[in-house]
Amino acid sequence: MARPANLENMSYADLSQMQARIERLKVEKQNAERDGLRQRILAMVKEQGFEMSDLFGKGRKAKGTVAVKYRDPQNPENTWTGRGRMPRWLTAVTKGGKVKKDDFLI
């Protein structure tokens, strides 16, 4: 491995410049190695007659909607899935303690 004659004799600015060059070279080398590995893997996959999506899927799946769990019988537009904060309409109705949240289960 190449090393300058005396690191101890270098100025702070020179050492900082050298460190920045080393960091840049490390990133470039890592990217080159990753690209090479990616190309080898793609070649192996195609050689066996597969596509990457056959092995790893089509990517992120869309999040589905959550079914409604609670509904206000007097106003059917007032619904809640049971996730997150309790909505205002349900909080107001259950505040007195006479009615429970389970009374609104679908």
C-alpha positions as protocol buffer text, in pm:
chain_id: "A"
residue {
  index: 1
  type: MET
  ca { x: 0 y: 0 z: 0 }
}
residue {
  index: 2
  type: ALA
  ca { x: 136 y: 337 z: -100 }
}
residue {
  index: 3
  type: ARG
  ca { x: 200 y: 577 z: 185 }
}
residue {
  index: 4
  type: PRO
  ca { x: 350 y: 923 z: 185 }
}
residue {
  index: 5
  type: ALA
  ca { x: 694 y: 941 z: 343 }
}
residue {
  index: 6
  type: ASN
  ca { x: 593 y: 1116 z: 666 }
}
residue {
  index: 7
  type: LEU
  ca { x: 231 y: 1170 z: 759 }
}
residue {
  index: 8
  type: GLU
  ca { x: 347 y: 1333 z: 1081 }
}
residue {
  index: 9
  type: ASN
  ca { x: 521 y: 1610 z: 884 }
}
residue {
  index: 10
  type: MET
  ca { x: 214 y: 1697 z: 674 }
}
residue {
  index: 11
  type: SER
  ca { x: 7 y: 2004 z: 758 }
}
residue {
  index: 12
  type: TYR
  ca { x: -352 y: 1983 z: 880 }
}
residue {
  index: 13
  type: ALA
  ca { x: -478 y: 2116 z: 544 }
}
residue {
  index: 14
  type: ASP
  ca { x: -280 y: 1852 z: 352 }
}
residue {
  index: 15
  type: LEU
  ca { x: -409 y: 1575 z: 579 }
}
residue {
  index: 16
  type: SER
  ca { x: -767 y: 1701 z: 535 }
}
residue {
  index: 17
  type: GLN
  ca { x: -729 y: 1705 z: 158 }
}
residue {
  index: 18
  type: MET
  ca { x: -586 y: 1354 z: 163 }
}
residue {
  index: 19
  type: GLN
  ca { x: -869 y: 1232 z: 385 }
}
residue {
  index: 20
  type: ALA
  ca { x: -1129 y: 1385 z: 149 }
}
residue {
  index: 21
  type: ARG
  ca { x: -964 y: 1214 z: -151 }
}
residue {
  index: 22
  type: ILE
  ca { x: -957 y: 883 z: 36 }
}
residue {
  index: 23
  type: GLU
  ca { x: -1327 y: 910 z: 128 }
}
residue {
  index: 24
  type: ARG
  ca { x: -1419 y: 995 z: -232 }
}
residue {
  index: 25
  type: LEU
  ca { x: -1214 y: 700 z: -362 }
}
residue {
  index: 26
  type: LYS
  ca { x: -1373 y: 466 z: -106 }
}
residue {
  index: 27
  type: VAL
  ca { x: -1722 y: 562 z: -226 }
}
residue {
  index: 28
  type: GLU
  ca { x: -1624 y: 525 z: -592 }
}
residue {
  index: 29
  type: LYS
  ca { x: -1468 y: 182 z: -531 }
}
residue {
  index: 30
  type: GLN
  ca { x: -1770 y: 63 z: -332 }
}
residue {
  index: 31
  type: ASN
  ca { x: -2008 y: 179 z: -607 }
}
residue {
  index: 32
  type: ALA
  ca { x: -1797 y: 8 z: -873 }
}
residue {
  index: 33
  type: GLU
  ca { x: -1791 y: -318 z: -676 }
}
residue {
  index: 34
  type: ARG
  ca { x: -2167 y: -302 z: -622 }
}
residue {
  index: 35
  type: ASP
  ca { x: -2230 y: -236 z: -991 }
}
residue {
  index: 36
  type: GLY
  ca { x: -2008 y: -529 z: -1084 }
}
residue {
  index: 37
  type: LEU
  ca { x: -2191 y: -757 z: -842 }
}
residue {
  index: 38
  type: ARG
  ca { x: -2528 y: -636 z: -973 }
}
residue {
  index: 39
  type: GLN
  ca { x: -2422 y: -714 z: -1331 }
}
residue {
  index: 40
  type: ARG
  ca { x: -2299 y: -1063 z: -1234 }
}
residue {
  index: 41
  type: ILE
  ca { x: -2624 y: -1139 z: -1052 }
}
residue {
  index: 42
  type: LEU
  ca { x: -2834 y: -1014 z: -1344 }
}
residue {
  index: 43
  type: ALA
  ca { x: -2631 y: -1229 z: -1584 }
}
residue {
  index: 44
  type: MET
  ca { x: -2679 y: -1538 z: -1363 }
}
residue {
  index: 45
  type: VAL
  ca { x: -3051 y: -1474 z: -1334 }
}
residue {
  index: 46
  type: LYS
  ca { x: -3096 y: -1430 z: -1710 }
}
residue {
  index: 47
  type: GLU
  ca { x: -2875 y: -1732 z: -1779 }
}
residue {
  index: 48
  type: GLN
  ca { x: -3118 y: -1947 z: -1580 }
}
residue {
  index: 49
  type: GLY
  ca { x: -3418 y: -1799 z: -1764 }
}
residue {
  index: 50
  type: PHE
  ca { x: -3556 y: -1583 z: -1484 }
}
residue {
  index: 51
  type: GLU
  ca { x: -3636 y: -1217 z: -1450 }
}
residue {
  index: 52
  type: MET
  ca { x: -3550 y: -1030 z: -1131 }
}
residue {
  index: 53
  type: SER
  ca { x: -3922 y: -975 z: -1068 }
}
residue {
  index: 54
  type: ASP
  ca { x: -3971 y: -1355 z: -1074 }
}
residue {
  index: 55
  type: LEU
  ca { x: -3731 y: -1388 z: -783 }
}
residue {
  index: 56
  type: PHE
  ca { x: -3800 y: -1075 z: -581 }
}
residue {
  index: 57
  type: GLY
  ca { x: -4150 y: -967 z: -679 }
}
residue {
  index: 58
  type: LYS
  ca { x: -4267 y: -655 z: -852 }
}
residue {
  index: 59
  type: GLY
  ca { x: -4158 y: -412 z: -582 }
}
residue {
  index: 60
  type: ARG
  ca { x: -4345 y: -249 z: -298 }
}
residue {
  index: 61
  type: LYS
  ca { x: -4704 y: -352 z: -257 }
}
residue {
  index: 62
  type: ALA
  ca { x: -4963 y: -81 z: -221 }
}
residue {
  index: 63
  type: LYS
  ca { x: -5111 y: -44 z: 119 }
}
residue {
  index: 64
  type: GLY
  ca { x: -5467 y: -163 z: 135 }
}
residue {
  index: 65
  type: THR
  ca { x: -5753 y: 12 z: 301 }
}
residue {
  index: 66
  type: VAL
  ca { x: -5863 y: -87 z: 648 }
}
residue {
  index: 67
  type: ALA
  ca { x: -6222 y: -196 z: 703 }
}
residue {
  index: 68
  type: VAL
  ca { x: -6447 y: 22 z: 913 }
}
residue {
  index: 69
  type: LYS
  ca { x: -6507 y: -120 z: 1262 }
}
residue {
  index: 70
  type: TYR
  ca { x: -6726 y: 145 z: 1425 }
}
residue {
  index: 71
  type: ARG
  ca { x: -7026 y: 332 z: 1283 }
}
residue {
  index: 72
  type: ASP
  ca { x: -7266 y: 585 z: 1431 }
}
residue {
  index: 73
  type: PRO
  ca { x: -7620 y: 449 z: 1374 }
}
residue {
  index: 74
  type: GLN
  ca { x: -7770 y: 799 z: 1382 }
}
residue {
  index: 75
  type: ASN
  ca { x: -7523 y: 937 z: 1126 }
}
residue {
  index: 76
  type: PRO
  ca { x: -7379 y: 661 z: 900 }
}
residue {
  index: 77
  type: GLU
  ca { x: -7114 y: 900 z: 767 }
}
residue {
  index: 78
  type: ASN
  ca { x: -6943 y: 889 z: 1107 }
}
residue {
  index: 79
  type: THR
  ca { x: -6713 y: 588 z: 1091 }
}
residue {
  index: 80
  type: TRP
  ca { x: -6386 y: 478 z: 1247 }
}
residue {
  index: 81
  type: THR
  ca { x: -6148 y: 193 z: 1166 }
}
residue {
  index: 82
  type: GLY
  ca { x: -6033 y: 155 z: 1524 }
}
residue {
  index: 83
  type: ARG
  ca { x: -5684 y: 279 z: 1442 }
}
residue {
  index: 84
  type: GLY
  ca { x: -5535 y: 606 z: 1553 }
}
residue {
  index: 85
  type: ARG
  ca { x: -5705 y: 857 z: 1778 }
}
residue {
  index: 86
  type: MET
  ca { x: -6069 y: 812 z: 1855 }
}
residue {
  index: 87
  type: PRO
  ca { x: -6270 y: 1055 z: 1639 }
}
residue {
  index: 88
  type: ARG
  ca { x: -6449 y: 1350 z: 1796 }
}
residue {
  index: 89
  type: TRP
  ca { x: -6795 y: 1215 z: 1736 }
}
residue {
  index: 90
  type: LEU
  ca { x: -6716 y: 894 z: 1925 }
}
residue {
  index: 91
  type: THR
  ca { x: -6532 y: 1075 z: 2202 }
}
residue {
  index: 92
  type: ALA
  ca { x: -6827 y: 1310 z: 2254 }
}
residue {
  index: 93
  type: VAL
  ca { x: -7080 y: 1026 z: 2265 }
}
residue {
  index: 94
  type: THR
  ca { x: -6880 y: 810 z: 2507 }
}
residue {
  index: 95
  type: LYS
  ca { x: -6779 y: 1097 z: 2735 }
}
residue {
  index: 96
  type: GLY
  ca { x: -7073 y: 1061 z: 2973 }
}
residue {
  index: 97
  type: GLY
  ca { x: -6997 y: 696 z: 3040 }
}
residue {
  index: 98
  type: LYS
  ca { x: -7348 y: 575 z: 2959 }
}
residue {
  index: 99
  type: VAL
  ca { x: -7249 y: 458 z: 2611 }
}
residue {
  index: 100
  type: LYS
  ca { x: -6941 y: 247 z: 2539 }
}
residue {
  index: 101
  type: LYS
  ca { x: -6732 y: 241 z: 2229 }
}
residue {
  index: 102
  type: ASP
  ca { x: -6824 y: -126 z: 2177 }
}
residue {
  index: 103
  type: ASP
  ca { x: -7186 y: -23 z: 2129 }
}
residue {
  index: 104
  type: PHE
  ca { x: -7084 y: 118 z: 1788 }
}
residue {
  index: 105
  type: LEU
  ca { x: -6913 y: -198 z: 1658 }
}
residue {
  index: 106
  type: ILE
  ca { x: -7035 y: -309 z: 1319 }
}
